[in-house]
Amino acid sequence: MTKRILALALALTLGLAGASAQALVGAYAIPETPGITQEARAAFDAATAELCGCTYELVALLGTQVVAGTNYRLLCTAASVIPDAQTSYVLMTVYADPDGNAEITAIDGINVF
């Protein structure tokens, strides 16, 4: 199930059915494994530190894009901070500037079923 979710998230992240990400200028670089790097964790933590109303847990790093800083495409779980809230999966894009500041630039829901 986890591999299925990661594969789905990766396909949605890239929006490229069967294309090679390395061949596209400005495309996301896809890590060999979805492990979470220290840089991605730091960007996620900084971007989500002040959020209220919803908690996010980082599941996997799906890709990085070098811009004037770095965009991180992340698979996360999300849950509202209410009793018995359901957890869902989301794709989150976090931008980290060269000075270490970070912000969420997009959160996209994933319909797994």
C-alpha positions in Angstrom: 0.0 0.0 0.0 2.8 2.4 0.9 4.6 1.8 -2.4 1.3 2.4 -4.2 0.8 5.7 -2.5 4.4 6.8 -3.1 4.1 5.9 -6.8 0.8 7.8 -7.1 2.2 10.8 -5.4 5.3 10.7 -7.6 3.2 10.6 -10.7 1.0 13.5 -9.5 4.1 15.4 -8.5 5.7 15.2 -11.9 2.7 15.4 -14.1 4.7 13.5 -16.6 3.4 10.1 -17.6 6.6 8.2 -18.7 8.8 11.3 -19.3 12.3 11.5 -17.9 12.6 14.2 -15.3 16.4 14.6 -15.9 15.8 15.5 -19.5 13.6 18.5 -18.7 15.2 21.8 -17.8 13.7 23.1 -14.5 12.2 19.8 -13.6 12.2 18.2 -10.2 15.2 16.0 -9.4 13.8 12.7 -8.1 15.8 11.1 -5.3 16.8 7.4 -5.6 14.9 6.8 -2.4 12.1 8.8 -0.8 14.1 9.2 2.4 13.9 12.6 4.1 17.1 14.7 3.9 18.2 17.1 6.7 17.6 20.0 4.3 14.1 18.9 3.4 13.3 18.3 7.1 14.6 21.7 8.1 12.6 23.4 5.3 9.4 21.5 6.3 9.9 22.3 10.0 10.4 26.0 9.3 7.5 26.2 6.9 5.0 24.5 9.2 6.2 25.9 12.6 3.5 28.6 12.8 0.5 26.6 11.3 -2.7 26.3 13.3 -5.7 24.1 12.8 -4.0 21.3 11.0 -1.0 19.1 11.7 1.3 17.7 9.0 3.7 14.8 9.3 6.4 14.4 6.7 6.3 11.0 5.0 8.7 11.2 2.0 10.7 13.6 -0.1 9.5 13.1 -3.7 11.7 15.7 -5.4 13.8 18.9 -5.3 13.9 21.7 -7.8 16.8 24.3 -7.7 15.5 27.8 -8.2 16.7 30.9 -6.4 16.7 28.6 -3.4 15.1 25.1 -3.4 11.6 23.8 -3.9 10.8 20.6 -2.1 7.9 18.3 -3.2 6.9 16.4 -0.1 4.4 13.6 0.7 2.7 14.4 4.0 -0.1 13.2 6.2 -2.6 15.9 7.3 -5.1 16.0 10.1 -7.3 18.7 11.5 -6.8 19.4 15.1 -10.2 18.3 16.2 -11.2 15.2 18.1 -11.4 12.0 15.9 -10.1 13.9 12.8 -9.4 11.7 9.8 -5.9 11.6 8.4 -5.3 12.2 4.7 -2.4 12.4 2.3 -1.3 15.6 0.7 1.4 16.8 -1.6 3.1 19.8 -0.2 5.5 22.1 -1.9 7.9 24.0 0.3 10.2 26.8 -0.9 13.4 27.4 1.1 15.4 30.5 0.3 19.2 30.6 0.5 19.0 32.3 4.0 17.1 29.3 5.5 13.6 30.9 5.4 10.9 28.6 4.2 7.2 28.8 3.2 4.5 26.5 1.9 3.7 27.4 -1.7 1.2 24.6 -2.4 -0.8 21.9 -0.7 -2.6 19.5 -2.9 -4.9 16.7 -1.7 -4.5 13.2 -2.9 -7.5 11.0 -3.6 -6.0 7.6 -2.8 -9.1 5.5 -3.5 
